[in-house]
């Protein structure tokens, strides 16, 4: 599996191809969301909703073979695309890798300019929740 850094550079390269075309960029983000694995309807519960997102975002996680795996869905296409980017970078990693990850790709692809302040707050909430799950797993590992 490529490193977190390598995946981020790959994403930056993909967005560089789109250039400054905001419409194409948003469409691409929405397409990325379509590639997420199906999210079980029974997991669309209040306890799996990420707090702080304007849209509904459901996130579940499990630890397999020492790696944290995320599964997510959203009721909006753009938000689903955003969480898919985070899953691409962070899922399948050790908890410590997730906790130590500097997610610089978000700034480098100009995500703040693309999605606006409300979705930027939601994106920050998604990252925070993913890191909290990683912290919980790391605490169990360290115990």
C-alpha positions as CSV (number, residue, x, y, z in Angstrom):
1,X,0.0,0.0,0.0
2,X,1.4,3.4,-0.9
3,X,2.2,5.8,2.0
4,X,-0.1,8.5,3.1
5,X,2.3,11.0,1.5
6,X,2.2,9.2,-1.8
7,X,-1.6,9.0,-1.9
8,X,-1.8,12.8,-1.1
9,X,0.6,13.5,-3.9
10,X,-1.5,11.4,-6.3
11,X,-4.6,13.3,-5.3
12,X,-2.8,16.7,-5.8
13,X,-1.8,15.5,-9.3
14,X,-5.3,14.6,-10.2
15,X,-6.6,18.0,-9.1
16,X,-3.8,19.8,-10.9
17,X,-5.0,18.3,-14.2
18,X,-8.4,20.0,-13.6
19,X,-6.7,23.4,-13.2
20,X,-8.8,26.3,-12.1
21,X,-12.0,25.0,-13.5
22,X,-14.2,25.0,-10.4
23,X,-17.2,23.3,-12.1
24,X,-15.0,20.4,-13.3
25,X,-13.4,20.1,-9.9
26,X,-16.8,19.9,-8.1
27,X,-18.0,17.3,-10.6
28,X,-14.8,15.3,-10.1
29,X,-15.3,15.4,-6.3
30,X,-18.9,14.1,-6.7
31,X,-17.7,11.3,-9.0
32,X,-15.2,10.2,-6.3
33,X,-18.1,9.8,-3.9
34,X,-19.8,7.5,-6.3
35,X,-16.8,5.1,-6.0
36,X,-17.4,4.5,-2.3
37,X,-18.5,1.0,-1.3
38,X,-22.2,0.8,-0.5
39,X,-22.9,1.8,3.1
40,X,-25.3,-0.5,5.0
41,X,-28.7,1.2,5.6
42,X,-28.8,-0.2,9.1
43,X,-25.6,1.7,9.9
44,X,-27.3,5.1,9.0
45,X,-28.0,5.8,12.7
46,X,-27.7,8.9,14.8
47,X,-24.6,7.5,16.6
48,X,-22.8,7.2,13.3
49,X,-23.4,10.7,12.1
50,X,-20.5,13.1,12.2
51,X,-21.4,16.1,14.3
52,X,-20.4,19.5,12.8
53,X,-21.3,18.7,9.2
54,X,-24.2,20.6,7.6
55,X,-24.9,17.5,5.5
56,X,-25.5,14.1,7.0
57,X,-22.3,12.1,7.0
58,X,-22.3,8.6,8.4
59,X,-19.0,7.0,9.4
60,X,-18.2,3.6,10.8
61,X,-14.9,2.0,11.5
62,X,-13.3,-1.2,12.5
63,X,-9.9,-2.5,13.3
64,X,-8.6,-5.5,11.2
65,X,-5.1,-6.8,11.4
66,X,-3.9,-3.7,13.2
67,X,-5.3,-1.4,10.5
68,X,-8.2,1.1,10.8
69,X,-10.8,0.8,8.1
70,X,-13.4,3.4,7.4
71,X,-16.8,3.2,5.7
72,X,-18.9,6.3,5.0
73,X,-21.8,7.8,3.2
74,X,-23.5,11.2,2.9
75,X,-26.8,12.5,1.8
76,X,-25.1,15.0,-0.6
77,X,-22.8,14.2,-3.5
78,X,-20.1,16.8,-2.8
79,X,-19.8,15.7,0.9
80,X,-19.7,12.1,-0.1
81,X,-16.8,13.0,-2.4
82,X,-15.0,14.8,0.3
83,X,-15.2,11.9,2.8
84,X,-14.1,9.5,0.0
85,X,-10.9,11.5,-0.4
86,X,-10.3,11.2,3.4
87,X,-11.0,7.5,3.3
88,X,-8.6,7.1,0.3
89,X,-5.8,8.7,2.3
90,X,-6.5,7.3,5.8
91,X,-8.3,3.9,5.6
92,X,-6.3,0.8,5.9
93,X,-3.6,2.5,8.0
94,X,-2.3,1.9,11.5
95,X,-3.9,4.1,14.1
96,X,-0.6,5.9,14.8
97,X,-0.2,6.7,11.1
98,X,-3.7,8.4,11.1
99,X,-2.9,10.3,14.2
100,X,0.4,11.6,12.8
101,X,-0.9,12.3,9.3
102,X,-0.5,15.9,8.1
103,X,-3.3,16.2,5.5
104,X,-1.6,18.9,3.4
105,X,-3.4,17.8,0.2
106,X,-6.6,19.7,1.3
107,X,-4.8,23.0,1.2
108,X,-2.7,22.2,-1.8
109,X,-5.6,21.4,-4.0
110,X,-7.3,24.7,-2.8
111,X,-10.3,22.8,-1.3
112,X,-11.2,25.8,0.9
113,X,-11.8,27.9,-2.3
114,X,-13.8,25.1,-3.9
115,X,-16.2,24.2,-1.2
116,X,-16.7,27.3,0.9
117,X,-16.6,27.8,4.7
118,X,-19.6,25.7,5.7
119,X,-18.3,22.6,4.0
120,X,-14.8,23.4,5.1
121,X,-16.1,23.2,8.7
122,X,-17.7,19.9,7.9
123,X,-14.5,18.6,6.3
124,X,-12.6,19.5,9.5
125,X,-15.3,17.7,11.5
126,X,-14.8,14.6,9.3
127,X,-11.0,14.7,9.9
128,X,-11.5,15.2,13.6
129,X,-13.9,12.2,13.9
130,X,-11.5,9.9,11.9
131,X,-8.6,10.9,14.1
132,X,-10.7,10.3,17.3
133,X,-11.5,6.8,16.1
134,X,-7.7,6.3,15.5
135,X,-7.0,7.7,19.0
136,X,-9.4,5.2,20.5
137,X,-7.8,2.3,18.7
138,X,-4.3,3.5,19.6
139,X,-5.3,3.8,23.3
140,X,-6.4,0.1,23.2
141,X,-3.2,-0.9,21.6
142,X,-1.1,1.1,24.2
143,X,-3.1,-0.3,27.1
